[in-house]
Amino acid sequence: MDALLPLAHGMAVALQPANLLYALIGVFLGTAVGVLPGIGPALTVALLLPVTYKLDPGGSLIMFAGIYYGGMYGGSTTAILINTPGESASMATALEGNKMAKAGRGGPALATAAIGSFVAGTIATLGLAFLAPWLVEIAVKFGPEDYFALMCLAFVTVSATFGDSPVRGLTSLFVGLVLGLIGIDKLTGQARLTFGVPELLDGVEVTTLAVGLFAVGEALYVASRRRHEPEQLEKVRGSLWMTREDWRRSWKPWLRGALFGFPIGALPAGGAEIPTFLSYAVERRLCQYPDEFGKGAIEGVAGPEAANNASAAGTLAPLLTLGLPTSATAAMMLAGFQQYGLNPGPLLFAERPDLVWGLIASLFIANGMLLVLNLPLVGLWVRLLAIPQPWLYAGILVFATMGTIAAKPSVVELTMLAAFGVLGFLMRRYDYPIAPVVVGLILGPVAESQLRRALSISLGDPMVLVQSPFAATLLALALLALIAPFVLKGLSRFRAEED
């Protein structure tokens, strides 16, 4: 109940005309990029970081959150109509949604996806509002060794979660940690890894790295691939509305999806892919019409889409209360906070309650806007699929370059943008995850300062890192998360050899 009063104040902030406009722009852009295959919310936020440099921090963050929610909504449209998920979290939706579209039931599939996302998003945002104060109370008691252990857990879980290979994930993280060392050491005042370039004394700009890796790298990667066979677009036939039977079969999957999506999205190794596939598996087991699965069961669309949207609110819980990103888009939002000199965590709730609670309250408004936008404008989202890829990615390159120049006009900055773009292309080409690089750059200096602070307090005794029960538990979990993928891979190989 402690959250009701600050949430009411936050709603007053979110209902200001300027913030309503930011939310509307965010959900519209988010839905549009969610519909376009290959362009996810993380890339969009990365592109907008330099453009929003001079804007109001609260309004910009509300817009970024709207993009996140909208991207989760929009990905279902392409998953259902052309069997191509707009982002990875919509893969489970494609399994049954495209079958429904081919059977002439694309309208009900889109409707259950939109309404399920609204229901689950609202439930999950309520969970975020009531869970956040509790997490803040715990985080206030953290010492420097606890924060360092928490960062170690974040490093390992992010590296193991993004991509198929934990070794590649850790390699990407190492690149980010090295980039985080560039600049002036805050404790000694000495320049590190600047190689005599004055522009590097301030360190690597998170926005330049994010735009280079996500936007420029993605454009180069798409340009390098040969043209695939054209996708078959299924027309939306019949009514968009759901029958009474569709409602009866959808409401329970919506609620179950929300219960899967929010807690798993809030975990350091959560993300949206795990709860969506888990929801799909559970709905397949509980469905009263198991023969329909694989042929277009509406439960297979309702459950995963609800889990997908609920995980977005879950991801914001550790981001706002602990400063830990558990998805690529959350890493971009963390970069957005840092762009304005804000550090998410318990102190932010005390120093800028209007901003934090305004952001949380705006999620309720964004959810309602998305429901109103998605169903009537399905025709518009489908037309976006007709944009030729060369035009799309050429525009992204121009936008990325102009945004970087506007934020920090410098030849060195543009050179770094190009270098990070090539790095992003090579990482995509050889299947190295990109998000750990950004996480390493943002959280690396924080982890270093907390480690040095803990060692200073203990007069150099390294045992201080495991004396706190909380820190010891987190480090043990990090070690377990580091070893587990290699053990599981070894077991699967051993079983394969036995067979």
VENHUWO-V667758 format. One record per pair of residues at least 12 apart in sequence whose C-alpha atoms are under 7 Angstrom apart, sorted by the first residue. I is the first residue (numbers start at 1). J is the second residue. D is the distance in Angstrom with one decimal. If there is no record, write none. Layout:
BEGIN
i->I j->J d->D
i->I j->J d->D
END
This chain:
BEGIN
i->3 j->129 d->6.4
i->3 j->130 d->5.7
i->3 j->133 d->6.9
i->6 j->357 d->6.4
i->7 j->357 d->5.8
i->7 j->361 d->6.4
i->10 j->354 d->6.0
i->10 j->357 d->4.4
i->10 j->358 d->3.9
i->10 j->361 d->5.5
i->11 j->358 d->6.0
i->11 j->361 d->5.0
i->11 j->362 d->6.9
i->13 j->354 d->6.9
i->13 j->358 d->5.2
i->14 j->358 d->5.1
i->14 j->361 d->6.2
i->14 j->362 d->5.1
i->19 j->59 d->5.3
i->22 j->59 d->5.8
i->22 j->60 d->6.9
i->22 j->62 d->6.5
i->22 j->63 d->5.0
i->23 j->62 d->5.8
i->23 j->63 d->5.0
i->23 j->66 d->5.6
i->23 j->366 d->6.0
i->24 j->369 d->7.0
i->25 j->63 d->6.6
i->26 j->63 d->4.3
i->26 j->64 d->6.2
i->26 j->66 d->4.4
i->26 j->67 d->4.5
i->27 j->66 d->4.5
i->27 j->67 d->5.1
i->27 j->69 d->6.8
i->27 j->70 d->4.7
i->27 j->366 d->6.5
i->27 j->370 d->6.3
i->28 j->70 d->6.9
i->29 j->67 d->6.1
i->30 j->66 d->6.7
i->30 j->67 d->3.8
i->30 j->68 d->6.3
i->30 j->69 d->6.9
i->30 j->70 d->4.1
i->30 j->71 d->4.4
i->31 j->70 d->4.4
i->31 j->71 d->5.0
i->31 j->73 d->6.2
i->31 j->74 d->4.3
i->32 j->74 d->6.6
i->32 j->381 d->6.5
i->33 j->71 d->6.3
i->34 j->70 d->6.9
i->34 j->71 d->4.1
i->34 j->72 d->6.6
i->34 j->73 d->7.0
i->34 j->74 d->4.1
i->34 j->75 d->4.5
i->34 j->86 d->5.1
i->34 j->87 d->6.7
i->35 j->74 d->4.7
i->35 j->75 d->5.2
i->35 j->77 d->6.0
i->35 j->78 d->5.7
i->35 j->86 d->5.4
i->35 j->381 d->6.5
i->36 j->86 d->5.7
i->36 j->385 d->6.2
i->37 j->84 d->6.8
i->37 j->85 d->6.5
i->37 j->86 d->4.2
i->37 j->87 d->6.9
i->38 j->86 d->6.2
i->38 j->87 d->6.7
i->40 j->71 d->6.5
i->40 j->86 d->6.8
i->40 j->87 d->5.8
i->41 j->67 d->6.1
i->41 j->68 d->5.5
i->41 j->71 d->5.3
i->41 j->329 d->6.2
i->42 j->328 d->5.9
i->42 j->329 d->4.2
i->42 j->332 d->6.2
i->43 j->214 d->5.4
i->43 j->215 d->5.9
i->45 j->64 d->6.2
i->45 j->332 d->6.3
i->46 j->207 d->6.8
i->46 j->210 d->5.5
i->46 j->211 d->5.2
i->46 j->332 d->6.1
i->47 j->211 d->5.7
i->47 j->215 d->6.8
i->47 j->400 d->5.8
i->49 j->207 d->6.1
i->49 j->336 d->6.3
i->50 j->207 d->6.3
i->50 j->403 d->5.1
i->50 j->404 d->5.8
i->50 j->407 d->5.2
i->51 j->403 d->5.2
i->51 j->407 d->7.0
i->53 j->407 d->6.4
i->57 j->340 d->6.4
i->58 j->355 d->5.4
i->62 j->359 d->5.5
i->62 j->362 d->6.6
i->64 j->333 d->6.9
i->66 j->366 d->5.9
i->68 j->329 d->6.9
i->69 j->309 d->6.8
i->69 j->312 d->6.7
i->70 j->370 d->6.8
i->72 j->308 d->6.7
i->72 j->309 d->5.9
i->73 j->114 d->6.8
i->73 j->117 d->6.8
i->75 j->87 d->5.6
i->75 j->90 d->5.8
i->76 j->90 d->5.7
i->76 j->93 d->6.6
i->76 j->113 d->7.0
i->77 j->110 d->6.7
i->79 j->91 d->6.9
i->79 j->93 d->6.3
i->79 j->94 d->4.5
i->79 j->97 d->6.9
i->79 j->98 d->6.6
i->80 j->94 d->5.5
i->80 j->97 d->4.5
i->80 j->98 d->4.3
i->80 j->101 d->6.4
i->81 j->98 d->5.8
i->81 j->101 d->6.2
i->81 j->233 d->5.9
i->81 j->234 d->5.0
i->82 j->98 d->6.8
i->82 j->231 d->6.4
i->82 j->232 d->5.9
i->82 j->233 d->4.9
i->82 j->234 d->6.2
i->83 j->98 d->5.5
i->88 j->273 d->6.8
i->89 j->272 d->5.4
i->89 j->273 d->4.8
i->89 j->276 d->6.9
i->89 j->308 d->6.2
i->92 j->276 d->6.2
i->92 j->277 d->5.8
i->92 j->280 d->6.7
i->92 j->304 d->6.3
i->93 j->300 d->6.7
i->93 j->301 d->5.1
i->93 j->304 d->6.0
i->93 j->305 d->6.5
i->96 j->294 d->6.2
i->96 j->295 d->6.7
i->96 j->296 d->4.6
i->96 j->297 d->5.9
i->96 j->300 d->5.6
i->96 j->301 d->6.1
i->97 j->109 d->5.9
i->97 j->296 d->6.3
i->97 j->301 d->5.8
i->99 j->295 d->5.6
i->99 j->296 d->4.7
i->100 j->296 d->4.5
i->101 j->234 d->6.3
i->102 j->234 d->6.5
i->104 j->237 d->5.5
i->105 j->237 d->6.8
i->106 j->236 d->5.3
i->106 j->237 d->6.6
i->107 j->236 d->5.9
i->107 j->237 d->6.8
i->107 j->238 d->6.7
i->107 j->239 d->5.9
i->107 j->240 d->3.9
i->107 j->241 d->6.5
i->108 j->240 d->5.5
i->108 j->241 d->5.7
i->108 j->242 d->5.0
i->109 j->298 d->6.6
i->109 j->301 d->6.7
i->111 j->240 d->6.4
i->111 j->241 d->6.4
i->111 j->242 d->6.8
i->111 j->375 d->6.7
i->112 j->250 d->7.0
i->112 j->302 d->5.6
i->113 j->301 d->6.3
i->113 j->302 d->5.6
i->113 j->305 d->5.5
i->114 j->371 d->6.2
i->114 j->374 d->6.8
i->115 j->371 d->6.7
i->116 j->254 d->5.2
i->116 j->302 d->5.9
i->116 j->305 d->6.5
i->116 j->306 d->5.0
i->117 j->305 d->5.9
i->117 j->306 d->4.7
i->117 j->309 d->5.4
i->118 j->367 d->5.7
i->118 j->368 d->7.0
i->118 j->371 d->6.4
i->119 j->254 d->6.9
i->120 j->254 d->6.3
i->120 j->255 d->6.6
i->120 j->258 d->4.7
i->120 j->306 d->5.1
i->120 j->309 d->6.5
i->120 j->310 d->5.3
i->121 j->309 d->5.5
i->121 j->310 d->4.9
i->121 j->313 d->6.9
i->121 j->367 d->6.7
i->122 j->364 d->6.2
i->122 j->367 d->6.9
i->123 j->258 d->6.9
i->124 j->258 d->6.6
i->124 j->262 d->5.7
i->124 j->310 d->5.2
i->124 j->313 d->5.7
i->124 j->314 d->6.7
i->125 j->313 d->5.6
i->125 j->363 d->6.8
i->125 j->364 d->6.9
i->128 j->313 d->6.5
i->128 j->314 d->6.7
i->128 j->317 d->5.8
i->129 j->360 d->6.8
i->132 j->317 d->6.3
i->132 j->321 d->6.2
i->135 j->321 d->6.3
i->136 j->321 d->5.6
i->136 j->346 d->5.0
i->139 j->322 d->6.8
i->139 j->346 d->6.2
i->140 j->346 d->6.1
i->144 j->450 d->5.0
i->144 j->451 d->6.8
i->144 j->453 d->6.4
i->144 j->454 d->5.3
i->145 j->450 d->6.8
i->145 j->451 d->6.5
i->145 j->454 d->5.6
i->145 j->465 d->5.2
i->145 j->471 d->6.3
i->146 j->470 d->6.4
i->146 j->471 d->4.5
i->147 j->450 d->6.6
i->148 j->447 d->5.3
i->148 j->450 d->5.7
i->148 j->451 d->5.8
i->149 j->471 d->5.3
i->149 j->474 d->5.7
i->149 j->475 d->5.4
i->150 j->474 d->6.2
i->151 j->447 d->6.0
i->152 j->475 d->7.0
i->152 j->478 d->6.5
i->153 j->474 d->6.4
i->153 j->475 d->6.6
i->153 j->477 d->6.9
i->153 j->478 d->4.5
i->154 j->268 d->6.2
i->154 j->324 d->6.8
i->156 j->478 d->6.1
i->156 j->481 d->6.6
i->156 j->482 d->6.0
i->157 j->268 d->6.2
i->157 j->269 d->5.1
i->157 j->481 d->6.4
i->158 j->269 d->6.4
i->158 j->326 d->6.7
i->158 j->436 d->6.3
i->159 j->173 d->6.5
i->159 j->436 d->5.8
i->161 j->269 d->6.0
i->162 j->433 d->5.8
i->163 j->432 d->6.7
i->163 j->433 d->5.2
i->166 j->485 d->7.0
i->168 j->432 d->5.5
i->169 j->432 d->6.5
i->169 j->433 d->5.9
i->169 j->436 d->6.6
i->172 j->432 d->6.7
i->172 j->433 d->6.6
i->172 j->434 d->6.8
i->172 j->436 d->5.6
i->172 j->437 d->5.2
i->173 j->436 d->4.7
i->173 j->437 d->4.9
i->173 j->440 d->5.3
i->175 j->437 d->6.0
i->176 j->436 d->6.9
i->176 j->437 d->4.0
i->176 j->438 d->6.0
i->176 j->439 d->6.9
i->176 j->440 d->4.2
i->176 j->441 d->4.6
i->177 j->440 d->4.6
i->177 j->441 d->5.4
i->177 j->444 d->5.3
i->179 j->204 d->6.8
i->179 j->441 d->5.9
i->180 j->440 d->6.9
i->180 j->441 d->4.5
i->180 j->444 d->5.9
i->180 j->445 d->6.0
i->182 j->194 d->6.1
i->182 j->200 d->6.9
i->182 j->203 d->5.1
i->182 j->204 d->6.7
i->183 j->200 d->5.8
i->183 j->201 d->4.2
i->183 j->202 d->5.2
i->183 j->203 d->4.2
i->184 j->201 d->5.6
i->184 j->202 d->6.7
i->206 j->335 d->6.1
i->207 j->335 d->7.0
i->208 j->404 d->6.6
i->208 j->417 d->5.7
i->209 j->417 d->6.8
i->209 j->420 d->6.1
i->210 j->438 d->6.7
i->211 j->400 d->6.4
i->212 j->417 d->5.0
i->212 j->418 d->6.6
i->212 j->420 d->4.8
i->212 j->421 d->4.3
i->212 j->424 d->6.9
i->213 j->420 d->5.5
i->213 j->421 d->5.1
i->213 j->423 d->6.8
i->213 j->424 d->4.2
i->213 j->434 d->6.9
i->214 j->424 d->6.7
i->215 j->396 d->6.7
i->215 j->400 d->6.9
i->216 j->397 d->6.0
i->216 j->421 d->4.7
i->217 j->421 d->4.3
i->217 j->422 d->6.0
i->217 j->424 d->4.3
i->217 j->425 d->4.3
i->218 j->425 d->6.4
i->219 j->393 d->5.4
i->220 j->425 d->6.0
i->221 j->425 d->5.3
i->221 j->428 d->6.9
i->221 j->429 d->7.0
i->249 j->299 d->6.5
i->250 j->298 d->6.9
i->250 j->299 d->5.9
i->250 j->302 d->5.8
i->253 j->283 d->6.9
i->253 j->299 d->6.2
i->253 j->302 d->5.8
i->253 j->303 d->4.4
i->254 j->302 d->5.8
i->254 j->303 d->5.3
i->254 j->306 d->5.3
i->256 j->303 d->6.8
i->257 j->279 d->5.8
i->257 j->303 d->4.8
i->257 j->304 d->6.2
i->257 j->306 d->4.8
i->257 j->307 d->4.1
i->258 j->306 d->5.6
i->258 j->307 d->5.1
i->258 j->310 d->5.3
i->260 j->275 d->5.4
i->260 j->279 d->6.8
i->260 j->307 d->5.9
i->261 j->275 d->5.2
i->261 j->307 d->4.1
i->261 j->308 d->6.2
i->261 j->310 d->4.8
i->261 j->311 d->4.3
i->262 j->310 d->4.9
i->262 j->311 d->4.7
i->262 j->313 d->6.5
i->262 j->314 d->4.4
i->263 j->314 d->6.1
i->264 j->311 d->6.8
i->265 j->311 d->4.2
i->265 j->312 d->6.6
i->265 j->314 d->4.5
i->265 j->315 d->4.9
i->266 j->314 d->4.3
i->266 j->315 d->4.8
i->266 j->317 d->6.0
i->266 j->318 d->6.1
i->268 j->326 d->5.4
i->269 j->326 d->6.5
i->270 j->326 d->6.6
i->271 j->311 d->6.8
i->271 j->326 d->6.3
i->271 j->327 d->5.9
i->272 j->308 d->5.5
i->272 j->311 d->5.5
i->275 j->307 d->5.9
i->276 j->304 d->4.3
i->276 j->307 d->5.4
i->276 j->308 d->5.8
i->277 j->304 d->6.7
i->279 j->303 d->5.7
i->279 j->304 d->5.4
i->279 j->307 d->6.9
i->280 j->300 d->5.6
i->280 j->303 d->6.4
i->280 j->304 d->5.7
i->283 j->299 d->6.2
i->283 j->300 d->6.5
i->283 j->303 d->6.9
i->315 j->330 d->7.0
i->319 j->344 d->6.6
i->320 j->344 d->5.1
i->320 j->345 d->5.7
i->321 j->344 d->6.4
i->321 j->345 d->4.3
i->321 j->346 d->5.5
i->322 j->344 d->6.5
i->322 j->345 d->4.5
i->322 j->346 d->6.8
i->323 j->343 d->7.0
i->323 j->344 d->4.7
i->323 j->345 d->5.2
i->328 j->435 d->5.2
i->331 j->438 d->6.8
i->331 j->439 d->6.2
END
